[in-house]
Amino acid sequence: MSYSLYLCRFTDGQPAPMDETAIRAVLGPVTVGGMPPTGLPDSWDLQAEDGGGSEVYGDALGLTFNRFSPGQILDRVAELARRTGAAVLPLGCPTILTSEADRRHLPESLRAEVIVLAPTALTGGAIQLLISPRPEPRQRPVLPRFPYHPSPVATGSVTTSDAPCVCCGQERGWVYTGPVYAAGAPDSGICPYCIAFGKAAERYDATFTEAIEGDVPKDVVTAILRRTPGFLAWQSPTWLTHCGDGAEFLGLAGAKELERYPAAVDDLRRRCAEWTWPPDEVEDFLGSLDKDDQPTAYLFRCRVCATHLAYADFT
């Protein structure tokens, strides 16, 4: 491959000589034509046992490996770095060190981007992994707009996937991870586009939320139950409403997250009072809410007045 890699040892920001004996011991056996009796050539070629090669330039103050092959050539580079304590500097990649303490000896311009590997982990394969080009992150299509669930990726109800949708058969880049309520419907694999466009609801006669609290128009009920990604709950998920409309689902919340939403805490306190709990038990319950464990609160926001609402459940 046409690529350059540098091996250099530093002390107080300046190049320092590497052990020439180590250079000769590691590179000599694979040097084409052999090493001179003393010193190092100005430039020479390497040929490893696996057929890989490299051009080498420099001296004990720094070696450049140009047009090197993966495999045993890089194994030699890694061995030399381990023996001499030199830094490996792949072009356009972070510097590789075998000790964090050596970072302070690097020139200041190299100190920020460093990978520290234990000497036993610094291998030719590790160097190859670092310098191998990485594919650009996939640009996934924009999700459909869900008025009642505006951020389904953030709430965990939609995640990335490269598998084709079980409903439409197309690979959309996203998949729904919430509940599906329908006899014979797939438990997973539906893309969010089939939910937004009503195709999944029609094909499977499915809903994605089990219940709606409060009275809202029929079209709102249809939009929430059949065209909106649902969410997982400890018990049957319930969609909250306010001001005659469905509320926006914002995600799971614990006591810490709810500190930002006093109106939602008041709503939870009112609901607990309906359970006829004593005030001290109510406050203990609110303090025990956990986003990642039970009991958990489910946070909503009114689409009309922006009031925050919440309910909580547990198994």
Steps between C-alpha positions, in 0.01 A plus 500: 500500500622853432521631852762640737560420863761650729684357799663750731599521865456833680645657813369838619340568163811428295600190300729271697711215359350156490717204590685424177571146616126440529441646153757266348368199694137555399536625142825333402349153439253642248730756336553424130872438452567516873618781727846655467753386762450821697249784496180520303446552127362835385210305351426135454229250411334245724362164389314302767446124511137541387611688187408847625744784454581858587741778417684640804664840534672671788725414793487445875333841547203394292399240245246537220328190365360572155288282271481235768287187491272377776603185679847415622653835401272670750584230753863613467402864545303414813788292642746784438271748673469268800877449525598865465206675665446694178171657400322367192372786286271381221434780254165667575431281806554538875846432639543157662690476829564209736499720813284794603808649667658546155226742390674793672814434294316543169510830313204706618325469163483119541385474862125543450434202272670198655409134534676320785536124464665263742822363348341158459209659311719692256506260207506532126131417499426784741684746276318369193164539674579863582607599151235305309251739340166499674174525306312823533204479737186417313273794429159374604180655363306754699232339715133576443353768725308363798306786665428294813846343528741762365831328587452122477874435462578690820230311690627164372186413305685516166857389437732450204477182296625380164244219479201525266167590655278198563199697382610680182811295422714810453823569682426839659793541738273511808285255692227535762582339838178563694194283558264376229145407599349267241431131466763343277696822443882485514648597834783691333636614167241762396648820362375836631385599152244217496373631834484863388321422175257257666616203293594284799176578684297411192691183413501354851198682644750619759530775757824613662359628828250316715302782662436874484408690816233767452254602230643616169362508144486178305769613254737560792427151634576353158820701465631392841396135492571418135746755360732580792788291640412377847730448797581216734375519859501274803125457456266588212615833350251785529507815287420819688284783366453866589303796365289268287797359307751222538820602676851456365688207649847616610640182652565311819599696810620445853504734799819668376362572152171627644677773701477711183123447470320608821161494324555135412590423863181672613306288252659186641427617855133550407481150352657349810246683716226326302651172617428624857864466598615692810703814413829355627457187284425719200824696546698179553354362180584813301855492633539135397413554133776370273538549127679166459321294764164488666295690596530716190325819392382568145537866407266688264447860390172661398505602134268795575624661823841327539418377852704195596312189612606162627379171635698218659478123527687191611451126483 
